[in-house]
Amino acid sequence: MEQQPPPSANRSPGRRLLSNPVVRILLGTLLVWLPAPLVTKTAHALIPAPYGHLWPTVLAALLVWLAYRFFVLRVERRPVSELSTPGAFRELASGLLVGVSMQALLFGVLWVLGVYRVDGLVAPSSAMLAVVPLYVGVALLEEFVGRGIVFGISRQALGTLWAVVISALFFGLVHAPNVGANPIGLLTCTAFGMLFAAAYMATGRLWLCIGIHFAWNFAQSQVFSSLVSGTSDGTGLIRGHLTGPDWLTGGSFGSEGSVVALALALIGFAAFMVKARARDLGVVGGPSRPAVVVDGHAPASAALGA
């Protein structure tokens, strides 16, 4: 009886290379990440303000969206089920509510502790809306790369547990070069990477993650006037300032460097992980056991020891 060659033997060298998860992660990250800084930096250099600030961020967000869809459809060769539209508005709205609520709770606790001082209120302005495309682009970029690519490919190769760890560490490390980065702030970013991964597993889609991510950043800056991972975008609706020890205020990294923010991120991770287990989404399996996929995902409970 004639022996059939293995399926990999019929693949082109390029497809065999792309079968390596590390190669796909690197390629996807470069493909999705590079357009945003290239567009914004080029526009800022060639076009005077304010014309060179608003539309490049809109264009960059659009390019990030298109680049991710291209990567999934053409490189991974699968449907973009994580961005399917039925129920997307509900999940996105839920994410916005969660992100704003977490920020309100964070600054409420800091106010009670006496380290957040309210100096007054500021009338809403168009400048506050002008940063919306920026925060939308940041949320899309970091969720597409952190969850869609790093988490998604890692879970196929190693299972859910390692995918959560790898994607969370990745999310923490990409914030390390930011101004004022400190150990607590990087731990908070890592914990948020875990939270976003759990939110992704809880729904099987990225809309909830994108909503939380956008609302957290926007409310932090444009409502509570805090630095966002070491960067500033002006005064928010509540003109306030943080004063006290860096471990509580976050120092020059902003409120994300506070132990209160770290605690909230860990609580959020636990809450979404409970929901993910209840929905039985995620990926089963590790390097010695093939992943079991259900509707693009598979039960998280087994990989997490349930």
Summary of the structure (lengths in Angstrom):
residues: 306
radius of gyration: 20.5
end to end distance: 44.6
largest distance: 83.8
contacts: 1030
relative contact order: 0.13
helix: 67%
strand: 7%
